[in-house]
């Protein structure tokens, strides 16, 4: 998978990048005094946030992302699935896999999920963030005014182009459930409606201040 680091940094600096992390941190606020694995950690923003009150290990295949900030305080390991195989069973209370499986071939999902199952404690928790197909359809129609793209998504075309991470492939919760023994605890839409607003509205100072409160 190719990565455009400059584009990724630019996205994170924009309101639509910042709000995703604000929402992510909010939904992870219950995680304290835990052993956490952040798989596909990227720049380590979530890892660093959780490291304030947890023991965090970040695994990321792209060294330019993982080691971009030398001031971070969590454990960093370069690699992917092969790194997971080195950890003992039930090593982690929480595993994060945020916007990662989209860039792994679907036929390999079961291998990663099996590794997560092995590494989680008996009452452990897997936190996934994934692309929302329904949200993509709405965004194509409302935000992009692209009915052709929306119809293609409705017809089953799950491929998408990411300026930061090349091409990805959306997957459904049903596909996920077929590849794991883990049980779905909750599912929430984080950015579906926010992504329908014009970007010029999001960059206004008045709304930027309001976004910081949520």
Secondary structure, 3 states (H helix, E strand, C coil): CCCCHHHHHHHHHCHHHHHHHHHHHHHCCCCCCCEEEEECCCCCHHHHHHCCCCEEEEEECCHHHHCCCCCCCCEEEECCHHHHCCCCCCCEEEEEEECCHHHCCHHHHHHHHHHHHHHEEEEEEEEEECCCHHHHHHHHHHHCCCHHHHHHHHCCCCEEEECCCEEEECCCHHHHHCCCCCCCCCCCCCCCCHHHCCHHHHCCHHHHHHHCCC
